Amino acid sequence: MSLSTATAPIIAEPSAAIRRISPDTSSFPLFAAIAALVWGTSAALWYAANGLSLSHYDARAHLVVARRVIDSLTPGWEQIGAVWLPLPHLLNLLPVQVDLLYQTGASGIAISVASFALGVYALTALVVEATHSRVAAATAAVLFMFNPNILYLQSTPMTEPLLLGLLLFATWALFRWATDASWRRIAGWSLAAACLTRYEAWPFAASAVGLAAFVRWRAGGDYAVLVKEVAGVAKYPALAAAAFFVHSRITIGTWFVTGGFYVPDPATQGQIWAVTTLIGWGACRLGSYALLFASAGAVLVILRAARNPAHRPALLTLALVAVAALPWYAFFEGHPFRIRYMVPVVAAAIACVGVGLGCLDARVRHYAALAVLMGTLATTWPFDSDAAMVREGQWDVGKTRAREVVTRCLAQRATAESVLMSMGSLAHYMQNLSRAGYDLRDFIHEGNGVLWQAAVRAPGDHVRWIVVEERSEGGDELAQRIGRDPRYLAEFDRICEAAGVALYRKRASPDLRDEARSGNETRPGK
């Protein structure tokens, strides 16, 4: 028996219905998105009530980057930065200037919840339109909405939720463009937006455009027209990336930042097998082994089904797998392991499972969907306090509480005095200090350019207060200077420390000390 004969019964026979969305299924994505919006809002409120909305250090740091464009000693577009991609901060730039929204992260969380709903809409629309199966679409939506790690992230101001929403929307838009040229601009703009959100979108965009071009080529038509249409889509993400390179060059003098913000991990640096197994383990930790195995099977089903032209556009779902290239490369280069880098991989697996289920024959589909749901939800359940992302999100909680000692010491500072502090290492602490009445313009940091450089070279000439991160990632630039030159802060006294953060205060000059002593001696009652 041939392979094609043996596998034919489990693949759904294509029909005209696959290319046409009937009224009863076209409304399904909208209902799913509304459910996701309500569900996501409820989850955000639950995590906020449990003090977890801003527990992740990067959640607070993203708020700081958006805020500092206006709230800074040197405000301006340069403050948007050149390491993190700009779209999440641009969307939150104006709302986060409101103190309440900045201190609670509410505006960033609202963007995440909306992105969560957008992702569910695009995911279900993709599955329904690619396979005409509401069972498969509902299964994918449940896997996405009930994943505790995705649900936690959409309850924070992190950038992953926006990325997931845009990735899934771009995949759906490209699916539409593969059969309808009028979707070219929508597909292009959605790819550009994703590429300006997180770097995982860059390999995805390249793969997605390539697969979309293949699908349109196999559909027939003039070759010259096809090249023109593919170029018309590809130019959007390409120009977005080019604009970011130019911005980086103007802002920090280099086209692209590839290192310098972490200490390489020898356990993964240059280790192909170690990195590959780590990626697999991380994906399973976030989504379950059942989901990983189901997604592998779904890829095979999609490839098999795509032999028929009616199912061929479903190949675009496989472009999502390319998001794994970014964490693989990062860990291979020695970037410390962060399990949240595998969240897009889990979303890609869910999308593949949804489309793969829809490509199965109806007699098999329901049983397969039930098996995937039972296998996945048995180990990953919403609001799981032991979920990998929830645990990672609390790494800094103990340090945050301990740093209140330093905050109390800083209360001695006069209102007009600036504090020298590395935003690259302590942005999350700067956001915490907002509750103690500090604005970002109270700090001299890397975003201040020449002012920062001058203060770092000769701190005694510019500031009276310095906060130093001494432990994380080998210590910040100030800690490294202290290590190289013990006399670097000779004019300063170390007055308190907590959780690896030390506070220094400049000594008063002899004349000022004599004046203060004289004032104390003549004070009434002394």
Secondary structure, DSSP 4 states (H G I P E B T S, - for coil): --HHHHHGGGBPPP-GGGGS--HHHHTHHHHHHHHHHHHHHHHHHHHHHTT-TT-SHHHHHHHHHHHTTTSSSS-SGGGG-SSS-SHHHHHHTTGGGSHHHHHH-HHHHHHHHHHHHHHHHHHHHHHHHHH--HHHHHHHHHHHHT-HHHHHHTTSS-SHHHHHHHHHHHHHHHHHHHH-GGGHHHHHHHHHHHHTT-TTHHHHHHHHHHHHHHHHHHT---HHHHHHHHHHHHHHHHHHHHHHHHHHHHHHSSS---SSSS---TTTTT-HHHHHHHHHHHHHHHH-HHHHHHHHHHHHHHHHHTTSTTTGGGGGGGGGGGGGHHHHHHHHTTPPP-GGGGHHHHHHHHHHHHHHHHHB-HHHHHHHHHHHHHHHHTT--TT-TT-HHHHHTTTTHHHHHHTHHHHHHHTTS-TT--EEE-HHHHHHHHHHHGGGT--GGGEE-GGGTHHHHHHHH-GGGT-SEEEEE-SGGG--HHHHHHHH-TTTTTTEEEEEEETTEEEEEEPPPHHHHHHHHHHHHTSTT-
